[in-house]
C-alpha cells in the first residue's frame, strides 16, 4: 500500500480536489480511502480502488450537507 501511495498520491488527492474544489477536503478523502483499505490482500486495481472510495465519500458528504441544508431551511422562518 505504501508503494501505491508514493506512486499515485498526486492523482489520489488531485482528482477529488478537482471535483470538490477543496484541497484540504481532498486530502481527508484520500486518508479515508487509505483507512478503508482491505485487511487481507490488495484490490486488483489499487489506485482505482482508492479513487473510487474517495469519490464515493465525497458524494456522501455532498448528500449529507444537502439534507442538512434542507432541514435548516425548514426550521428558518
Residue pairs with C-beta under 8 A, 6 or more apart in sequence:
1 34
1 37
1 42
1 46
4 46
4 47
4 50
5 12
5 34
7 47
8 46
8 47
8 50
9 30
11 47
11 51
12 30
12 33
12 47
12 50
12 51
12 54
13 23
13 26
13 27
13 30
14 26
15 26
15 51
15 54
15 55
16 25
16 26
16 29
16 30
16 54
16 55
16 58
17 23
17 25
17 26
19 55
19 58
20 26
20 29
20 58
25 58
25 61
26 54
29 54
29 55
29 57
29 58
30 50
30 54
32 53
32 54
32 57
33 49
33 50
33 51
33 53
33 54
33 57
34 50
36 53
37 49
37 50
43 49
